[in-house]
């Protein structure tokens, strides 16, 4: 296997740092995005070209503005697709006399070395631009990796209205789908998730469109909903806030498509 181009290696390094910032294992990352664990492993190791949507999805999970990382992705994608090689001018042979043939190999090696250094410098500069702190948010340049398996942040009624990700209730092994996923009339997929550890439930939607709404309800509990607001939201799972302490059998999930008036509701036990 040949070494990846400097731009591709720099992108993989930045993606690994971003994944560490989320505190998510590869399995947890696969749980929260449309990409499998094995795909993420290859993306982060630089063994497989990374889709633009995967970069955006990881930025979404890490709370990182995607613009700078996508600029680095463009450089890497040019290498993967061959655009960078096709756009590069052919190397110009240096002028030499017949007696200069002995010096040609040394000059050739030097020219290749300078080219590699130039490419590496460009990649390092791009990576440095990605790691600059965000002026508006004040986020530090050096990410700190949280523990991969934090303790649940709530239980039962204490989870009501809380974020399942923020409370670490949705990590692998802590939550399961209640029944099979439901395919809506628009093609979106929805399901109810339940965490025994947190004794709480929430709704999840994917393959949705901007403007779609998902709501989870239970008897005696306040309904909780989430709206898919941006195109970036359509490339990741979106979760409702949790309903804490509700019995599983009373849970119901409803889907309201963007611009529509017809609700699609289902119980996981149906």
N, C-alpha and C positions, 0 to 999 in steps of 0.2 A: 504494500500500500504506500503510495507516494505521500509525502508531507503536504498538508493543505497550504494553499496560498496564504501569505501573511494576513490579507484582509479577512479570509475565512477563519483563520485561527484567532484573530482578534475578536471577531463576532462571537465565536464559541466561548471565548473567555468571558466576554461581557454577559452572555446569556447565563453562564454558570454563576457569575456573581449575582445576577438578578434573581435567579432561582434560589440562591442561598438567602437572599434578602426576604423572600416570601416565607422561608421556614418550611417549605413543603417538600416532602419526599417525591421521588418520581411517580410513585403510585398515587400520591395525593394530587400531584399536578395533572396526571391523566384523568383523575376523578373530576377535576374542575375545568377541563378544557376538552375540545373534541379530538385531541391527539393521544395516542396510546403511550404506555410507559416505555415500550421499546423504541418508539419513534423519538420521544423526548431524550432517551439515553443517547441515541445516535446524533440528534441535533446538538446536544450539549457537548458531545465529544468531537464534534466537527466531522463525523463520518458520513453525514447525510445533509444535502442542501436543506436549509430551513425555509419553510413557506413564510411569506410575509405575514400571513394571518397568525401563524404561531408566535412570531415575534410580538405582534400586537396583543395576542392573548396573554403572553407572559408579562408584558408591560402592564396590562390591565390588572393581573393578579398582584403585581408588586406595587401598584399605585405609582408607576413611573411614566412620565410623559414619553410617548413613543417616538417623537420626531428625531431625536438625536440617534437613537438606536437604529431607526429605519434608514438614516443616512449611511450608517456603517453597513447595514444590510444591502443597500444598493451597491456598494463597492464589492461585497462578497458575491452578490448575485451576478455581477458582471464577470467574475472569475468562473463561477459555476456554469454559466451559460456560454462562455467563450467570447462574450462581447469585448472583454478587455484585451484578449489576444488578437482578435480580428481588427480592433481599432488601433493597435500599436503599430507604428511604422517599422518596416524591416530594418534590421541593424545595418549600419553603414560601415563597410570595411575601411580600415584606416589605410591611407596611402603609405606605400613602402617601396623600397628598392629591392632588387633581387637578393642583395646581401643581407636584407633585414628579415629573411624568412625565419631564422632561428629565434627571433624575438617575438614572432607572431603568437605562439601559444601563451606566453606570459601576458601579452596585451589582451588576448582573448579572455583569459581567466580574470584579469583585472576588470574588464568591461562587465563580465557577468556578475562579479562581486559588487561592483558599484550599482548595477541594476537591482540586485537583490536588496542592497541597503536602502536604495531609494524607495522601493516598494514597501519595505518594512517600516521605514520612517513615515510613509503616508498612512500605513495602517495604525501605527502607534499614535500618530497625531489624531486620527479619527477616533481611536479608542479613548484618548485623553479627552476629546471633546464630549464623548458620551458620558464620561465620569465626572464632568464638571457639576458642581452643585446647582440645583435649580434656584434661581434668585428669588422667585416668588414664594416658593415653599420653604426655602432655607434648608432643604434636605442635604445632609452631609455627603461628600463625595465617596467616602469609604463606607460601604454597607456593613452593618453588623448582623451576623446570622443568629436569629433566635433559635431556641431549642426546637428540634424537629417534632417532638411529641409533647406539647404543653398540656398541662392538666386542664380539664374542662372548666370553663369560666362561670358556669351557672348550672342550676338543676331545677326541674319542675317549673313552678310558677315564676321563679327568678329568671327564667329564660324568655318569658313572654315579651315579645317585641324586640328581642335582641337579634344580632346578626349571627347566623350559625357558623360562619367562618371566623368571625372575631372571637367567638366564645369557644372555638376549637371543638365544636360538637359534630362537625361534618367530616372529620378526618377518617381515613380508611379504617374499618373495624369498629367505628363508633356510630355509624349510621347505615341504614338500609332503605331501599325503596319498598313502599307498601304496595305490593302488586306490580304488574308489568307497566312499562311506560305507556301513556295514552297518546296516540297520534291524532292531532286535531284536524279539522277540515282544511286548514291552510298548510299543513305539513309540519307545523311545530310539534315538538314532543314535550310532554309535561308529566310530572310524577310527584307524589308526596314522599318526602324523606322523613324518617323517624330515627331518633337517637335514643337508645335505651339508657346510655350513660347519662345523658342530659335530661331524659324524660321530656322530650320536646319534639315537635314536628314542624315542617316547613314545606313550601312548594318549590319545585325546580322546573325551569323551562330552558330549552335549547332549540336551535334551528328556527328561531322566532324572527319577527320583523319589527322595526322601530314602530312603536305605538301599541304593540301587543301588551296585554295585561294578564297577569296570573294572580289568583286570589285563593288562599286556603282558609277554610272556616271549620269551626267545631262548636257544638252546643255550649252556650254560656261563655264563649270566648270572643274576644274582639277579632274580627277578620283581619288578616294580614295579606298585603299584596305587594307586587313589584311591577314596574312598567319598564319595558325594553325601550330605552330612549334614543340610543345612537347606533350607527352601524357597528361600532366596536362591540356593543352589547350582544350583537347577534352571533359573534364568533366565540362566545364563552357561555358557560352556564350562568344563569341568573337565578337568584334565590329570593324568596320572600323572607321577611323577618319570621321569627319562630313563634309558635303557639306553645306555651309551656303548660305541662300537667294535664293536657287533654287526653281522654281515652282514644285509642287508635280507631275504634270502630265508629266513632262519630265524625271522623275527619272527612272533609269533602274539598275537592279542588275544582275551580272554575277558570275557564280561559275565555277572554274577550279579545277578539282580533282587532287590529288597528282599523279604525274607521267603521267598525261593524257594530251591530246592536244585538246579535244573537250570541248568547252565552252557551258555552259547552261545559257542562259540569259532569263530574263522575266521582263515585266513591271507589276507593281502592279495592273494596271487597266485592264489587260487582263483577 
